Amino acid sequence: MTQHLAAPATPTTGKDTGWWRDAVIYQVYPRSFADGNGDGMGDLNGIRGRLPYLKDLGADAVWLSPFYASPQADAGYDVADYRAIDPMFGTLHDADGLIRDAHDLGLRVIVDLVPNHSSDRHDWFQRAVEEGPGSRLRDRYHFRPGKGTDGELPPNDWESIFGGPAWTRVADGEWYLHLFAPEQPDFNWEHPAVQDEFRSILRFWLDMGVDGFRVDVAHGLVKAPGLPDIGGHDQLKLLGNDVMPFFDQDGVHEIYRSWRKVLDEYEGERVLVAEAWTPTVERTANYVRPDEMHQAFNFQYLSTYWEADGLRKVIDSSLAAMRPVNAPTTWVLSNHDVTRHATRFANPPGLGTQLRTPGDRALGLRRARAATLLMLALPGSAYIYQGEELGLPDVTELPDEARQDPSFFRASGQDGFRDGCRVPIPWTAEGTSYGFGAGGSWLPQPEYWGDLSVEAQTGDPESTLEMYRSALALRREQPGLGAGTHVEWLDAPEGVLAFRREGGFVCTANTTGETVRLPAYGVALLTSGPATVTDGVAEIPADTTVWWAV
């Protein structure tokens, strides 16, 4: 296997036009990345100390999941104060130091923003409940009288994504809307005060120096007029073909146009990234029109199984959808809400993105490595979720009593097994928390974690970590590899994807369970498995991707 030594990340500046178009963005889930004070919970100083690792890996930017002041009913996605750091993660001074250190290393910083809902401990909501019906603060949320003789029934039939009714009744008899947990009341985005508040929040963090925002539930802010009943539709799927009155309403786009104007006031190419679950990639493209956001997550790609026909279709449709709006396509295989792709691909297709079975771990890792090289060869921006560069699987063997995902404790809704992808990552081969911190870890780590650690894999040319380092170095050096909007498909056997990119680069991915023979396209730059070339013929093992210099 040809390996390529990693190169340090090139520092970026505000003069680099369109840095996000081909950026590799590394997602940090703060509570599970690195623990700086030994309390078992990851924090900002822990992240700060590991920033050189991200530079050496080859990332262009780091995206931080929420670190705001929060009761932690949903791992920080229930925000009580958008301008404060939760003490478990540190202080505003720590955040300032992290941003400055990242910029000194040439890393951009994107922070999560949660505008669909607040915590029920947010001052606005607390006062709205205290002041009772008729309070003007209640208009900033969705308070409604109930149905039935005495208002004992919810105002409509909407269900929470976490399961159960999307409405909770307060002591005075009114109900409030929460598309997620009862501790997460939805804002009413028709209210001017809500819009003004979030423009102010944007400026607060832009003044702190952040380079952009990943917008949580970007498709959910606006609800259909009158909050109509849905009927028999399956409401609990974030990604589906049904049009829902609480998701992907056209009114969200005016909000993001106003946000874009705020970002454009600042130097340095600040960006907005949409977490928008939509029925089609064409609908997703609406979020990244020239006067709205810069990127949107490609959940259709993440949801596609390791199978050539399906992958080619979603690659073609994704690229085609983004061209008319001149936006980069994004590619992602894992995040903090879905089963890691090393485990998804270890199981049969059709089981969804929430699994509680490890499957065939060797098969899953082989496919995950191949899928990674395929993803990084595509034009556009790529997202890496912390630990995937180590080949981490989901920890499916977590005991029920250790789980903390709020949806796990509900009878329906999301499957509730997100804890498996959130287990703190291993840095060292030994130690009480494998280098995560001086103490334990908030979720238990399995005994085999040390074998997958950064320490164990560094310097091993066959390791997944060194494959990532090599791939990101090549992606940076190969002319035009990340940029562009097209791939040129080449003839290939059934079950094999082969395409050409600019600058004399070819990628071949064998998604079958058998070795295939292909003509060698040139020099093998990098392979995810032990491919060989003899007399101009390449033998590519099952579930293996090869990068070629033509």
C-alpha positions in Angstrom: 0.0 0.0 0.0 1.4 3.4 -0.9 1.3 5.8 2.0 1.7 9.5 1.9 3.2 11.6 4.8 0.8 14.1 6.3 1.5 17.8 5.8 0.6 20.5 8.4 -2.5 22.5 7.7 -1.9 25.7 5.8 -2.9 28.7 7.8 -6.0 30.4 6.3 -6.8 34.1 6.3 -9.8 36.2 5.4 -8.2 36.8 1.9 -8.8 33.1 1.0 -11.9 33.3 -1.2 -14.4 30.7 -0.5 -12.4 28.7 2.0 -15.5 26.6 2.9 -16.0 25.3 -0.6 -13.5 22.5 -0.2 -12.8 22.6 3.5 -12.4 19.6 5.7 -14.3 20.4 8.9 -13.8 18.3 12.0 -16.7 18.0 14.4 -15.8 18.1 18.1 -18.4 16.9 20.6 -17.0 18.8 23.6 -18.0 16.5 26.4 -16.3 13.5 24.7 -13.2 15.0 23.1 -10.7 15.8 25.8 -11.0 16.5 29.6 -8.8 19.3 30.7 -9.6 19.3 34.5 -10.0 15.6 35.3 -13.7 15.6 36.2 -14.6 13.0 33.6 -16.3 15.5 31.2 -14.7 17.0 28.2 -14.2 20.8 28.2 -12.9 23.8 26.3 -9.4 23.6 27.8 -9.2 20.0 26.9 -10.1 20.8 23.3 -7.6 23.7 23.3 -4.8 21.4 24.3 -5.6 19.0 21.4 -5.8 21.6 18.6 -2.3 20.8 17.3 -3.6 17.2 16.7 -6.3 18.6 14.5 -3.8 20.7 12.6 -1.5 17.7 12.0 -4.5 15.6 11.0 -5.1 18.1 8.2 -8.4 19.7 9.1 -9.2 23.2 7.9 -11.8 24.0 10.6 -13.2 22.7 13.8 -17.0 22.7 14.5 -17.9 22.7 18.2 -21.2 21.2 19.3 -23.0 23.3 22.0 -21.0 24.5 25.0 -23.5 27.1 26.2 -25.0 27.4 29.7 -27.6 24.7 29.9 -29.3 22.3 32.3 -28.1 19.5 29.9 -31.5 17.9 29.4 -30.4 17.2 25.8 -26.6 17.4 26.0 -26.5 21.1 25.7 -29.1 21.5 22.9 -31.3 23.0 25.5 -29.7 26.5 25.9 -30.5 28.7 28.9 -28.1 31.5 28.0 -26.7 31.9 24.5 -23.9 34.3 25.6 -22.5 32.2 28.5 -20.4 29.0 28.7 -21.7 26.2 30.8 -19.4 25.8 33.8 -18.8 22.1 33.0 -17.0 23.3 29.8 -15.3 26.4 31.1 -15.6 30.1 30.8 -15.9 32.8 28.1 -12.1 33.4 28.7 -11.5 29.8 27.8 -13.6 30.1 24.7 -11.6 33.2 23.7 -8.3 31.4 24.2 -9.5 28.4 22.2 -10.5 30.6 19.2 -7.3 32.5 19.3 -5.2 29.4 19.5 -7.1 27.8 16.7 -6.5 30.8 14.5 -2.8 30.8 15.3 -2.7 27.3 14.0 -4.6 28.1 10.8 -7.8 26.5 12.0 -11.2 28.1 11.6 -13.8 27.8 14.3 -17.5 27.1 13.7 -19.9 27.0 16.7 -23.3 25.4 17.0 -26.3 27.7 17.2 -29.6 26.3 18.5 -32.4 28.7 17.3 -35.4 26.4 17.0 -35.9 26.1 20.8 -34.4 27.2 24.1 -34.2 25.5 27.4 -37.2 25.8 29.7 -34.8 27.4 32.1 -34.2 30.3 29.7 -35.2 33.6 31.3 -37.8 34.4 28.7 -39.6 31.1 29.2 -39.4 31.2 33.0 -41.0 34.6 33.0 -43.6 33.6 30.5 -44.7 30.7 32.7 -44.7 32.9 35.8 -46.7 35.7 34.3 -49.4 33.5 33.0 -51.9 33.7 30.1 -51.8 37.0 28.3 -48.1 37.6 29.1 -46.4 39.2 26.1 -43.4 36.9 26.7 -45.7 33.9 25.9 -45.9 35.3 22.3 -42.2 34.5 21.9 -43.0 30.8 22.2 -46.0 28.8 21.1 -48.5 28.8 24.0 -52.0 27.7 23.1 -55.2 26.7 24.9 -56.0 23.0 24.7 -58.8 21.2 23.1 -61.6 19.3 24.9 -64.2 20.3 27.4 -61.7 21.8 29.8 -58.7 22.2 27.5 -57.3 18.9 28.7 -56.2 17.8 25.2 -53.2 19.1 23.3 -53.8 21.9 20.7 -53.0 19.6 17.8 -51.8 16.1 17.0 -48.1 16.9 16.5 -45.6 14.5 18.1 -42.2 15.2 19.6 -39.2 13.9 17.6 -38.2 12.3 20.9 -41.6 10.6 21.3 -44.9 11.5 22.8 -47.0 14.6 22.3 -45.2 17.8 21.1 -47.1 19.7 23.8 -46.8 20.1 27.5 -49.4 21.7 29.8 -48.4 24.2 32.4 -50.2 24.8 35.7 -52.5 27.5 34.4 -53.9 25.2 31.8 -52.2 26.5 28.6 -50.0 24.3 26.5 -46.6 25.0 24.9 -45.0 23.4 21.8 -41.8 21.5 21.9 -40.7 19.5 18.8 -38.1 17.8 20.9 -38.0 17.3 24.7 -40.5 19.1 27.0 -37.4 21.0 28.4 -36.9 22.5 24.9 -39.8 24.9 24.1 -39.9 26.1 20.5 -39.5 29.8 19.8 -42.1 31.6 17.8 -40.1 33.0 14.9 -42.9 35.3 13.8 -42.1 37.5 16.8 -39.8 40.4 16.1 -38.1 40.1 19.5 -37.0 36.5 18.7 -35.5 37.7 15.4 -33.7 40.7 17.0 -32.3 38.5 19.8 -30.7 36.0 17.5 -29.2 38.7 15.3 -27.7 40.0 18.5 -26.4 36.6 19.5 -24.8 36.2 16.0 -22.9 39.5 16.5 -21.8 38.5 20.0 -20.0 35.4 18.8 -18.8 37.0 15.6 -17.2 39.7 17.7 -15.6 36.9 19.7 -13.9 35.8 16.4 -15.8 32.7 15.4 -15.7 31.9 11.7 -19.3 30.6 11.4 -22.3 28.8 12.8 -23.7 25.4 12.3 -27.4 26.0 12.6 -29.3 23.3 14.5 -32.7 22.2 13.1 -32.4 25.0 10.5 -35.5 23.6 8.8 -37.7 23.8 11.9 -37.9 27.5 12.9 -41.1 28.4 11.0 -44.4 26.5 11.5 -47.4 26.4 9.1 -50.0 29.1 9.9 -52.6 27.8 12.3 -50.5 24.8 13.4 -52.7 22.3 11.5 -53.2 18.7 12.5 -51.2 16.1 10.5 -53.3 13.0 10.7 -51.8 9.6 10.1 -48.3 10.6 8.9 -45.2 9.2 10.5 -44.0 12.4 12.2 -41.1 10.9 14.0 -38.7 10.7 11.0 -36.4 13.6 10.6 -35.7 12.6 7.0 -38.6 11.5 4.9 -40.6 12.4 1.8 -43.7 13.7 3.7 -44.1 17.5 3.9 -44.6 18.4 7.6 -46.2 21.7 8.8 -43.3 22.1 11.3 -40.4 21.4 9.0 -39.0 23.0 5.9 -41.5 25.8 5.6 -40.6 28.5 3.0 -40.6 31.2 5.7 -37.3 30.0 7.1 -35.4 31.5 4.1 -36.2 35.1 5.0 -34.6 34.5 8.4 -31.4 33.3 6.9 -31.3 36.1 4.4 -31.3 38.5 7.3 -28.6 36.5 9.1 -26.4 36.5 5.9 -26.5 40.3 6.0 -25.1 40.2 9.5 -22.3 37.9 8.6 -21.4 39.9 5.5 -20.8 42.9 7.8 -17.7 41.1 9.1 -14.3 40.5 7.5 -12.9 37.0 7.1 -15.6 35.1 5.2 -17.8 34.0 8.1 -20.2 31.1 7.1 -23.6 29.6 7.9 -24.1 25.9 7.8 -27.6 24.4 7.8 -28.6 21.2 9.5 -31.7 20.9 7.3 -33.4 17.6 7.1 -35.5 17.9 3.9 -37.3 15.5 1.6 -35.0 16.0 -1.3 -31.5 17.4 -2.1 -33.3 20.0 -4.3 -35.1 21.3 -1.2 -31.8 21.4 0.7 -30.4 23.5 -2.1 -32.9 26.3 -1.2 -30.9 26.9 2.0 -27.7 27.7 0.2 -28.9 30.1 -2.4 -26.4 33.0 -2.9 -28.1 35.3 -0.3 -28.6 32.6 2.3 -26.3 30.0 3.9 -23.0 28.8 2.6 -23.3 25.1 3.2 -26.0 22.5 4.1 -25.4 19.0 5.4 -26.0 16.3 2.9 -28.1 13.8 4.9 -29.2 11.9 1.8 -25.5 10.9 1.4 -25.1 10.0 5.0 -28.2 7.8 4.8 -27.0 5.9 1.8 -25.7 2.4 2.3 -22.3 1.1 1.0 -23.7 0.0 -2.4 -22.5 1.3 -5.8 -25.8 2.2 -7.5 -27.2 4.0 -4.5 -24.0 5.9 -4.0 -23.7 7.0 -7.6 -27.3 8.2 -7.6 -26.9 10.3 -4.5 -23.6 11.7 -5.7 -25.1 12.8 -9.0 -28.2 14.2 -7.5 -26.3 16.1 -4.8 -23.9 17.7 -7.3 -26.7 18.5 -9.7 -28.8 20.2 -6.9 -26.0 22.5 -5.8 -24.9 23.7 -9.2 -27.8 26.1 -9.9 -27.2 27.9 -6.6 -23.4 27.8 -6.9 -23.0 26.2 -3.6 -20.5 23.5 -2.6 -21.8 20.0 -2.0 -21.1 18.6 1.5 -20.3 15.0 2.3 -20.6 13.4 5.8 -20.6 9.8 7.0 -21.0 10.2 10.8 -22.0 12.7 13.5 -23.1 12.8 17.1 -26.7 11.8 16.3 -26.2 8.7 14.2 -24.5 5.4 14.5 -20.8 5.6 13.3 -20.4 4.4 9.8 -17.9 1.7 10.9 -20.9 0.1 12.7 -23.6 1.0 10.1 -21.6 -0.7 7.4 -21.0 -3.7 9.7 -24.7 -4.5 9.6 -27.1 -5.3 6.8 -28.8 -2.4 4.9 -32.2 -1.1 5.9 -31.6 -1.0 9.6 -31.5 2.9 9.7 -28.9 5.1 11.3 -29.5 4.1 14.9 -28.2 0.6 15.8 -27.7 -1.5 18.9 -25.8 -4.3 17.3 -22.0 -4.3 16.6 -22.3 -6.4 13.4 -19.2 -7.7 11.8 -16.6 -5.2 13.1 -13.8 -6.2 10.7 -16.2 -5.8 7.7 -17.5 -2.5 9.1 -14.0 -1.0 9.4 -13.0 -2.2 6.0 -16.0 -0.5 4.4 -15.6 2.6 6.6 -12.1 3.1 5.4 -13.1 2.6 1.8 -16.1 5.0 2.2 -13.9 7.6 3.7 -11.5 7.7 0.7 -14.5 7.8 -1.6 -16.0 10.7 0.3 -12.7 12.7 0.4 -12.3 12.3 -3.4 -15.6 14.0 -4.1 -15.8 17.7 -5.0 -17.0 19.9 -2.2 -16.5 20.1 1.6 -16.1 17.1 3.8 -17.1 16.7 7.5 -15.3 14.3 9.9 -16.8 13.4 13.2 -14.3 13.0 16.1 -12.9 9.5 16.4 -13.9 8.3 12.9 -10.2 8.9 12.0 -9.4 6.2 14.5 -12.0 3.8 13.0 -14.0 3.8 16.2 -17.2 1.8 16.1 -20.3 2.6 18.1 -20.1 1.2 21.6 -23.2 -0.9 21.4 -22.5 -2.8 24.6 -23.3 0.1 26.9 -25.4 -1.0 29.9 -28.8 0.7 30.0 -28.1 2.3 33.4 -25.1 4.1 31.8 -27.1 5.7 28.9 -27.8 9.4 29.0 -29.5 10.1 25.7 -32.9 11.6 26.6 -34.7 9.8 23.7 -33.6 6.5 25.2 -35.9 7.0 28.2 -39.0 7.6 26.0 -41.2 4.9 24.7 -41.1 6.0 21.1 -39.4 8.5 18.8 -35.7 8.4 18.0 -34.3 5.0 18.9 -32.3 6.5 21.7 -29.0 4.8 21.1 -26.9 7.9 20.3 -24.8 7.4 23.4 -22.9 4.8 21.4 -21.3 7.3 19.1 -20.6 9.8 22.0 -18.3 7.7 24.1 -15.1 9.7 24.9 -12.4 9.0 22.4 -9.1 7.3 23.3 -5.8 9.2 23.1 -3.5 6.7 24.8 -3.2 2.9 24.8 -3.5 2.7 28.6 -4.8 4.7 31.5 -8.1 5.1 33.4 -9.7 6.9 30.5 -7.2 6.2 27.7 -5.8 9.7 27.8 -9.2 11.4 27.7 -8.5 13.0 31.0 -6.8 12.5 34.4 -10.0 10.8 35.8 -12.7 8.6 34.4 -15.1 9.4 31.6 -18.8 10.3 31.7 -19.7 7.3 29.5 -17.8 4.0 30.1 -15.2 3.2 27.5 -14.7 -0.4 26.4 -11.6 -2.4 27.1 -10.5 -2.5 23.5 -10.4 1.3 23.3 -6.7 1.5 23.9 -5.9 -0.6 20.8 -7.8 2.1 18.7 -6.2 5.1 20.4 -4.2 7.9 18.8 -1.1 6.6 20.5 -1.5 3.1 19.3 -2.2 4.1 15.7 0.4 6.9 15.2 3.3 5.7 13.1 1.5 2.5 12.0 1.3 2.8 8.1 -1.6 0.4 8.1 -3.7 2.2 10.7 -6.9 4.1 10.0 -5.4 7.3 11.6 -2.4 7.3 9.2 -4.7 6.7 6.3 -6.7 9.8 7.2 -3.6 11.8 7.6 -2.3 10.7 4.3 -5.7 11.3 2.6 -6.0 14.8 3.9 -2.5 15.7 3.0 -3.0 14.5 -0.6 -6.4 16.2 -0.8 -4.7 19.5 0.1 -1.8 19.0 -2.4 -3.6 17.4 -5.3 -4.7 20.2 -7.7 -8.4 20.6 -7.8 -9.2 17.5 -5.7 -11.6 19.2 -3.2 -12.8 22.0 -5.4 -15.1 21.7 -8.4 -18.7 20.6 -9.1 -18.4 17.6 -11.3 -17.1 14.0 -11.5 -16.4 12.2 -14.8 -17.7 8.7 -14.4 -15.6 5.9 -16.0 -16.6 2.5 -17.2 -16.3 -0.1 -14.4 -17.6 -3.5 -13.5 -20.9 -3.8 -11.6 -20.5 -2.8 -8.0 -17.5 -0.6 -8.7 -17.4 3.2 -8.8 -14.7 4.8 -10.9 -14.5 8.5 -11.6 -11.9 11.1 -12.8 -11.3 14.5 -11.2 -9.3 17.5 -12.3 -5.5 17.4 -12.3 -5.1 13.7 -13.4 -6.8 12.0 -10.4 -8.9 8.9 -10.5 -10.8 7.2 -7.7 -12.0 3.6 -7.8 -14.2 2.1 -5.1 -15.1 -1.6 -5.0 -18.3 -2.0 -3.0 -18.6 -5.7 -3.7 -17.7 -8.6 -1.5 -15.2 -10.0 -4.1 -11.9 -9.0 -5.5 -12.1 -7.2 -8.9 -9.5 -6.7 -11.6 -9.2 -3.4 -13.3 -6.7 -1.7 -15.5 -4.3 0.4 -13.4 -5.1 4.0 -14.0 -1.6 5.1 -13.1 0.3 5.3 -9.8 -1.6 4.2 -6.7 -1.4 7.2 -4.4 -3.4 5.7 -1.5 -5.5 2.6 -0.8 -7.9 1.7 1.9 -6.8 -2.0 1.7 -4.1 -4.2 0.2 -4.6 -3.6 -3.5 -1.9 -4.8 -5.9 -0.8 -3.8 -9.4 0.9 -6.4 -11.7 1.7 -5.7 -15.4 -0.7 -2.8 -15.6 -3.6 -4.7 -14.0 -4.9 -3.8 -10.5 -6.5 -6.3 -8.1 -8.7 -4.4 -5.8 -10.0 -6.5 -2.8 -13.6 -6.4 -1.6 -14.7 -3.1 0.0 -11.6 -1.2 -1.0 -11.0 2.2 -2.5 -7.9 3.3 -4.4 -6.7 6.8 -5.4 -4.7 7.0 -8.6 -2.4 9.7 -10.1 -2.8 9.4 -13.8 
